[in-house]
């Protein structure tokens, strides 16, 4: 990943926070037939190894999992992104030497794949994944739990998936949020994005405000 110093995220915890926030990534591997990619939700386990690991699951019917045991992978986690117009820069009025760009956050996780075709492992993963997202979105007693469904139904659903674990070997993150622009330009961008009709732009504006430096 190309990471100019102004946009680089160097701290491991900060990068894992970004992965946790994104929650949904693209598992990319290379094989004899070329590249393959599966998009899926991931959990971050920070205590596993020196850099942590990712846990998720794929549909058993998806052939991707059958050929990637022990393979190297790149997992891509896109976060907020949005177009930046030079019309939002006060510096446009001052000198006119401005061009459009794009603001975004992105994480690349490199690691080794382990497939877990084990009902107990998969059940734990699904339970942890459910609890993480239900807790973030609902308050008791509205939270759904795996145990709310009939046992035989859950058992059948679990047989239809396989677990995937990525042991992280390296991680790179980029937070491009107009840090290379003057303060007035940064404020102009955040203000314009916050007024956009595109909901994703509002996320970029809020992210810019949270990460001022």
C-alpha positions as a Markdown table, in Angstrom:
| # | Residue | x | y | z |
|---|---|---|---|---|
| 1 | Unk | 0.0 | 0.0 | 0.0 |
| 2 | Unk | 1.3 | 3.5 | -0.9 |
| 3 | Unk | 1.3 | 5.4 | 2.4 |
| 4 | Unk | 2.7 | 8.9 | 2.3 |
| 5 | Unk | 3.8 | 10.0 | 5.8 |
| 6 | Unk | 0.9 | 12.4 | 6.3 |
| 7 | Unk | -1.6 | 9.6 | 5.8 |
| 8 | Unk | 0.2 | 6.6 | 7.4 |
| 9 | Unk | -1.3 | 4.9 | 10.4 |
| 10 | Unk | 1.6 | 3.2 | 12.2 |
| 11 | Unk | 0.3 | 2.0 | 15.6 |
| 12 | Unk | -0.9 | -1.6 | 15.7 |
| 13 | Unk | -3.8 | -0.9 | 18.1 |
| 14 | Unk | -5.0 | 1.9 | 15.9 |
| 15 | Unk | -4.9 | -0.3 | 12.8 |
| 16 | Unk | -6.8 | -3.1 | 14.6 |
| 17 | Unk | -9.3 | -0.5 | 15.8 |
| 18 | Unk | -9.9 | 0.4 | 12.1 |
| 19 | Unk | -10.4 | -3.3 | 11.2 |
| 20 | Unk | -12.8 | -3.7 | 14.1 |
| 21 | Unk | -14.7 | -0.6 | 13.0 |
| 22 | Unk | -14.9 | -1.8 | 9.3 |
| 23 | Unk | -15.9 | -5.3 | 10.5 |
| 24 | Unk | -16.4 | -6.4 | 6.8 |
| 25 | Unk | -13.5 | -7.3 | 4.6 |
| 26 | Unk | -12.5 | -9.0 | 1.3 |
| 27 | Unk | -10.4 | -12.1 | 1.6 |
| 28 | Unk | -8.2 | -12.3 | -1.5 |
| 29 | Unk | -6.0 | -15.2 | -2.4 |
| 30 | Unk | -4.0 | -16.2 | -5.5 |
| 31 | Unk | -4.0 | -19.7 | -6.9 |
| 32 | Unk | -3.4 | -21.7 | -10.2 |
| 33 | Unk | -6.6 | -20.2 | -11.6 |
| 34 | Unk | -5.7 | -16.6 | -10.7 |
| 35 | Unk | -7.1 | -14.4 | -7.9 |
| 36 | Unk | -10.2 | -15.3 | -5.8 |
| 37 | Unk | -12.0 | -13.1 | -3.4 |
| 38 | Unk | -14.8 | -13.6 | -0.8 |
| 39 | Unk | -16.4 | -10.8 | 1.1 |
| 40 | Unk | -17.3 | -11.6 | 4.7 |
| 41 | Unk | -17.5 | -10.2 | 8.3 |
| 42 | Unk | -14.5 | -10.7 | 10.5 |
| 43 | Unk | -13.7 | -10.6 | 14.2 |
| 44 | Unk | -10.4 | -9.3 | 15.5 |
| 45 | Unk | -8.6 | -11.4 | 18.1 |
| 46 | Unk | -5.8 | -9.1 | 19.5 |
| 47 | Unk | -4.3 | -11.7 | 21.9 |
| 48 | Unk | -3.5 | -14.2 | 19.2 |
| 49 | Unk | 0.2 | -14.2 | 18.2 |
| 50 | Unk | 2.3 | -11.0 | 17.9 |
| 51 | Unk | -0.2 | -9.0 | 15.7 |
| 52 | Unk | -3.5 | -10.8 | 16.3 |
| 53 | Unk | -5.7 | -12.8 | 14.0 |
| 54 | Unk | -9.0 | -12.5 | 12.1 |
| 55 | Unk | -11.8 | -15.0 | 12.4 |
| 56 | Unk | -14.7 | -15.5 | 10.0 |
| 57 | Unk | -16.7 | -18.1 | 8.0 |
| 58 | Unk | -17.5 | -18.9 | 4.4 |
| 59 | Unk | -20.4 | -20.8 | 2.9 |
| 60 | Unk | -19.5 | -24.5 | 2.5 |
| 61 | Unk | -20.9 | -24.2 | -1.1 |
| 62 | Unk | -18.3 | -21.6 | -1.8 |
| 63 | Unk | -15.3 | -23.4 | -3.5 |
| 64 | Unk | -12.9 | -20.7 | -2.3 |
| 65 | Unk | -12.2 | -22.4 | 1.1 |
| 66 | Unk | -11.3 | -25.7 | -0.4 |
| 67 | Unk | -7.9 | -24.6 | -1.9 |
| 68 | Unk | -6.6 | -22.0 | 0.6 |
| 69 | Unk | -5.5 | -24.0 | 3.7 |
| 70 | Unk | -2.0 | -22.5 | 4.6 |
| 71 | Unk | -2.2 | -20.0 | 1.7 |
| 72 | Unk | -1.0 | -16.4 | 2.0 |
| 73 | Unk | -3.8 | -13.9 | 1.8 |
| 74 | Unk | -4.5 | -10.2 | 1.6 |
| 75 | Unk | -7.7 | -9.0 | 3.5 |
| 76 | Unk | -8.9 | -5.6 | 2.4 |
| 77 | Unk | -10.9 | -3.5 | 4.8 |
| 78 | Unk | -12.4 | -0.3 | 3.2 |
| 79 | Unk | -13.9 | 2.2 | 5.6 |
| 80 | Unk | -15.2 | 5.7 | 4.9 |
| 81 | Unk | -14.6 | 7.3 | 1.5 |
| 82 | Unk | -15.8 | 10.3 | -0.4 |
| 83 | Unk | -15.0 | 12.7 | -3.3 |
| 84 | Unk | -13.4 | 16.0 | -2.4 |
| 85 | Unk | -14.1 | 19.0 | -4.7 |
| 86 | Unk | -11.5 | 21.8 | -5.0 |
| 87 | Unk | -14.5 | 24.2 | -4.8 |
| 88 | Unk | -14.6 | 23.5 | -1.1 |
| 89 | Unk | -11.1 | 24.9 | -0.5 |
| 90 | Unk | -10.7 | 28.5 | 0.6 |
| 91 | Unk | -7.3 | 28.3 | -1.1 |
| 92 | Unk | -9.1 | 28.0 | -4.5 |
| 93 | Unk | -10.0 | 31.6 | -4.2 |
| 94 | Unk | -6.5 | 32.6 | -3.1 |
| 95 | Unk | -4.4 | 31.0 | -5.8 |
| 96 | Unk | -6.5 | 28.5 | -7.8 |
| 97 | Unk | -3.8 | 25.8 | -7.7 |
| 98 | Unk | -6.1 | 23.0 | -6.5 |
| 99 | Unk | -7.5 | 19.8 | -8.0 |
| 100 | Unk | -10.1 | 17.2 | -7.0 |
| 101 | Unk | -9.1 | 14.2 | -4.8 |
| 102 | Unk | -10.7 | 11.4 | -2.7 |
| 103 | Unk | -10.6 | 11.0 | 1.1 |
| 104 | Unk | -10.7 | 7.5 | 2.5 |
| 105 | Unk | -9.6 | 5.0 | 5.1 |
| 106 | Unk | -8.3 | 1.6 | 4.2 |
| 107 | Unk | -6.6 | -1.3 | 5.9 |
| 108 | Unk | -4.6 | -4.2 | 4.3 |
| 109 | Unk | -4.0 | -7.3 | 6.4 |
| 110 | Unk | -1.5 | -9.8 | 5.2 |
| 111 | Unk | -1.5 | -13.3 | 6.8 |
| 112 | Unk | -1.8 | -17.1 | 6.5 |
| 113 | Unk | -5.2 | -18.8 | 6.1 |
| 114 | Unk | -6.3 | -21.7 | 8.4 |
| 115 | Unk | -9.6 | -23.4 | 7.6 |
| 116 | Unk | -11.6 | -24.8 | 10.5 |
| 117 | Unk | -14.1 | -27.4 | 9.4 |
| 118 | Unk | -15.0 | -28.1 | 13.0 |
| 119 | Unk | -18.5 | -27.6 | 14.4 |
| 120 | Unk | -17.4 | -26.5 | 17.9 |
| 121 | Unk | -15.0 | -23.9 | 16.4 |
| 122 | Unk | -17.6 | -22.6 | 14.0 |
| 123 | Unk | -20.3 | -22.4 | 16.7 |
| 124 | Unk | -18.0 | -20.3 | 18.9 |
| 125 | Unk | -17.2 | -18.0 | 16.0 |
| 126 | Unk | -20.9 | -17.5 | 15.1 |
| 127 | Unk | -21.7 | -16.9 | 18.7 |
| 128 | Unk | -18.9 | -14.3 | 19.1 |
| 129 | Unk | -19.7 | -12.6 | 15.8 |
| 130 | Unk | -23.4 | -12.4 | 16.7 |
| 131 | Unk | -22.8 | -11.1 | 20.2 |
| 132 | Unk | -20.4 | -8.4 | 18.9 |
| 133 | Unk | -22.8 | -7.0 | 16.4 |
| 134 | Unk | -26.0 | -7.4 | 18.4 |
| 135 | Unk | -24.4 | -5.6 | 21.4 |
| 136 | Unk | -23.3 | -2.8 | 19.1 |
| 137 | Unk | -26.8 | -2.3 | 17.7 |
| 138 | Unk | -29.4 | -3.3 | 20.3 |
| 139 | Unk | -30.1 | -3.1 | 24.0 |
| 140 | Unk | -31.4 | -5.9 | 26.1 |
| 141 | Unk | -33.8 | -7.6 | 25.7 |
| 142 | Unk | -33.9 | -6.8 | 22.0 |
| 143 | Unk | -30.6 | -8.5 | 21.3 |
| 144 | Unk | -30.8 | -11.8 | 19.4 |
| 145 | Unk | -28.7 | -14.7 | 20.6 |
| 146 | Unk | -27.8 | -17.9 | 18.8 |
| 147 | Unk | -29.6 | -19.8 | 21.6 |
| 148 | Unk | -32.8 | -18.0 | 20.7 |
| 149 | Unk | -33.2 | -20.3 | 17.7 |
| 150 | Unk | -34.1 | -24.0 | 17.9 |
| 151 | Unk | -31.0 | -26.2 | 18.4 |
| 152 | Unk | -31.6 | -28.4 | 15.4 |
| 153 | Unk | -32.0 | -25.4 | 13.2 |
| 154 | Unk | -28.7 | -23.8 | 14.3 |
| 155 | Unk | -26.9 | -27.2 | 13.9 |
| 156 | Unk | -28.2 | -27.4 | 10.3 |
| 157 | Unk | -27.1 | -23.8 | 9.6 |
| 158 | Unk | -23.6 | -24.4 | 11.1 |
| 159 | Unk | -23.1 | -27.5 | 8.8 |
| 160 | Unk | -23.5 | -25.1 | 5.8 |
| 161 | Unk | -20.5 | -23.0 | 6.7 |
| 162 | Unk | -16.7 | -23.5 | 7.5 |
| 163 | Unk | -14.5 | -21.3 | 9.6 |
| 164 | Unk | -11.6 | -19.3 | 8.4 |
| 165 | Unk | -8.8 | -17.8 | 10.5 |
| 166 | Unk | -6.1 | -15.4 | 9.3 |
| 167 | Unk | -3.0 | -15.2 | 11.4 |
| 168 | Unk | -1.8 | -11.7 | 10.8 |
| 169 | Unk | 1.8 | -11.4 | 9.6 |
| 170 | Unk | 1.7 | -7.7 | 8.7 |
| 171 | Unk | -0.8 | -4.9 | 8.6 |
| 172 | Unk | -0.9 | -1.6 | 6.8 |
| 173 | Unk | -3.4 | 1.3 | 7.1 |
| 174 | Unk | -4.0 | 4.6 | 5.4 |
| 175 | Unk | -6.1 | 7.4 | 6.7 |
| 176 | Unk | -6.3 | 10.1 | 3.9 |
| 177 | Unk | -8.4 | 12.9 | 5.4 |
| 178 | Unk | -7.0 | 16.1 | 3.9 |
| 179 | Unk | -4.1 | 16.2 | 6.5 |
| 180 | Unk | -1.8 | 17.6 | 3.8 |
| 181 | Unk | -4.1 | 20.6 | 3.3 |
| 182 | Unk | -4.2 | 23.9 | 5.2 |
| 183 | Unk | -6.5 | 24.1 | 8.2 |
| 184 | Unk | -9.0 | 26.2 | 6.3 |
| 185 | Unk | -9.2 | 23.7 | 3.4 |
| 186 | Unk | -9.7 | 20.8 | 5.9 |
| 187 | Unk | -12.5 | 22.7 | 7.5 |
| 188 | Unk | -14.1 | 23.5 | 4.2 |
| 189 | Unk | -14.0 | 19.8 | 3.1 |
| 190 | Unk | -15.5 | 18.5 | 6.4 |
| 191 | Unk | -18.3 | 21.2 | 6.3 |
| 192 | Unk | -19.2 | 20.4 | 2.7 |
| 193 | Unk | -19.2 | 16.6 | 3.2 |
| 194 | Unk | -21.4 | 17.0 | 6.3 |
| 195 | Unk | -24.0 | 18.8 | 4.1 |
| 196 | Unk | -23.9 | 16.2 | 1.3 |
| 197 | Unk | -27.0 | 14.2 | 0.3 |
| 198 | Unk | -24.7 | 11.1 | 0.3 |
| 199 | Unk | -24.8 | 9.4 | 3.7 |
| 200 | Unk | -21.3 | 8.0 | 3.2 |
| 201 | Unk | -20.0 | 11.6 | 2.9 |
| 202 | Unk | -21.4 | 12.3 | 6.4 |
| 203 | Unk | -19.3 | 9.4 | 7.7 |
| 204 | Unk | -16.1 | 10.9 | 6.1 |
| 205 | Unk | -16.9 | 14.3 | 7.6 |
| 206 | Unk | -17.3 | 12.8 | 11.1 |
| 207 | Unk | -14.1 | 10.8 | 10.6 |
| 208 | Unk | -12.2 | 13.9 | 9.7 |
| 209 | Unk | -13.4 | 15.7 | 12.8 |
| 210 | Unk | -12.4 | 12.8 | 15.0 |
| 211 | Unk | -9.0 | 12.5 | 13.5 |
| 212 | Unk | -7.8 | 16.1 | 13.4 |
| 213 | Unk | -4.1 | 16.5 | 13.8 |
